[in-house]
Amino acid sequence: MKNFRIPKWLKNKYVLTPVVFAVWMLFFNDVDLFFIMNSRQELNEMKREAEYLKAETERTREALHDLNTNSETLEKFAREEYFMKKPNEDLYIVTEK
């Protein structure tokens, strides 16, 4: 078996202490490197979802404003969503399988 020699710079306590500290903080601590990366990924995903929900809310507000101010849009919405009809009018509902 070969004699394994420890490099001189690893015997130095001033070099060894920061190296051990860095390894501990990156891999063995409660808030390690993997936790930070997962948290950052979740944060970015939540930001994208928040932007989507803001855009969806704005689109819904515009549709509601249009329904409240425009009678033609209200009639179109009632016919499409609730299948309402005018008197003396036939209504045919076509569904796709």
C-alpha positions as CSV (number, residue, x, y, z in Angstrom):
1,M,0.0,0.0,0.0
2,K,1.3,3.4,-0.9
3,N,1.9,6.1,1.7
4,F,-0.7,8.7,1.2
5,R,0.6,12.2,1.9
6,I,-1.7,15.0,2.9
7,P,-0.8,18.2,1.1
8,K,0.8,20.9,3.2
9,W,-2.0,23.5,2.5
10,L,-4.6,21.1,3.9
11,K,-2.7,20.9,7.2
12,N,-3.0,24.7,7.5
13,K,-5.8,25.5,9.9
14,Y,-6.5,28.9,8.3
15,V,-7.2,27.2,5.0
16,L,-9.0,24.1,6.4
17,T,-11.5,26.1,8.5
18,P,-13.1,28.1,5.7
19,V,-13.2,25.0,3.5
20,V,-14.9,23.0,6.1
21,F,-17.3,25.9,6.8
22,A,-18.2,26.3,3.1
23,V,-18.8,22.6,2.7
24,W,-21.0,22.5,5.8
25,M,-23.0,25.6,4.7
26,L,-23.5,24.3,1.2
27,F,-24.5,20.7,1.9
28,F,-25.2,19.9,5.5
29,N,-27.0,23.0,6.9
30,D,-30.8,23.2,7.1
31,V,-30.8,25.9,4.5
32,D,-28.4,24.2,2.0
33,L,-27.7,24.9,-1.6
34,F,-30.5,22.5,-2.8
35,F,-33.1,24.1,-0.6
36,I,-32.2,27.6,-1.9
37,M,-32.4,26.4,-5.5
38,N,-35.8,24.7,-5.0
39,S,-37.1,27.8,-3.2
40,R,-36.0,30.1,-6.0
41,Q,-37.7,27.8,-8.5
42,E,-40.9,27.8,-6.5
43,L,-40.7,31.6,-6.2
44,N,-40.3,32.1,-10.0
45,E,-43.3,29.7,-10.6
46,M,-45.5,31.6,-8.2
47,K,-44.5,34.9,-9.9
48,R,-45.5,33.5,-13.3
49,E,-48.8,32.3,-11.8
50,A,-49.4,35.7,-10.2
51,E,-48.8,37.5,-13.5
52,Y,-51.2,35.1,-15.2
53,L,-53.9,35.7,-12.6
54,K,-53.5,39.5,-12.8
55,A,-54.0,39.3,-16.6
56,E,-57.0,37.0,-16.2
57,T,-58.5,39.3,-13.6
58,E,-58.0,42.3,-15.9
59,R,-59.6,40.4,-18.8
60,T,-62.6,39.5,-16.6
61,R,-63.0,43.1,-15.4
62,E,-63.1,44.3,-19.0
63,A,-65.7,41.6,-19.9
64,L,-67.8,42.6,-16.9
65,H,-67.6,46.3,-17.7
66,D,-68.6,45.5,-21.3
67,L,-71.6,43.4,-20.1
68,N,-72.7,46.2,-17.8
69,T,-72.5,48.9,-20.4
70,N,-73.4,47.2,-23.7
71,S,-76.8,45.6,-24.2
72,E,-75.7,43.8,-27.3
73,T,-72.9,42.1,-25.5
74,L,-75.2,41.2,-22.6
75,E,-77.7,39.6,-25.1
76,K,-74.9,37.7,-26.8
77,F,-73.6,36.4,-23.5
78,A,-77.1,35.3,-22.4
79,R,-77.6,33.5,-25.7
80,E,-74.3,31.7,-25.7
81,E,-74.0,30.8,-22.0
82,Y,-77.6,30.3,-20.9
83,F,-79.2,29.3,-24.3
84,M,-81.8,32.1,-24.0
85,K,-84.0,33.0,-27.0
86,K,-86.4,35.6,-28.1
87,P,-90.1,34.9,-28.5
88,N,-91.0,33.1,-31.8
89,E,-87.5,31.9,-32.3
90,D,-86.2,28.4,-32.5
91,L,-83.0,27.4,-30.7
92,Y,-80.8,24.6,-31.9
93,I,-77.9,23.4,-29.7
94,V,-75.1,21.6,-31.5
95,T,-72.6,19.7,-29.4
96,E,-69.5,17.9,-30.4
97,K,-68.7,14.4,-29.2
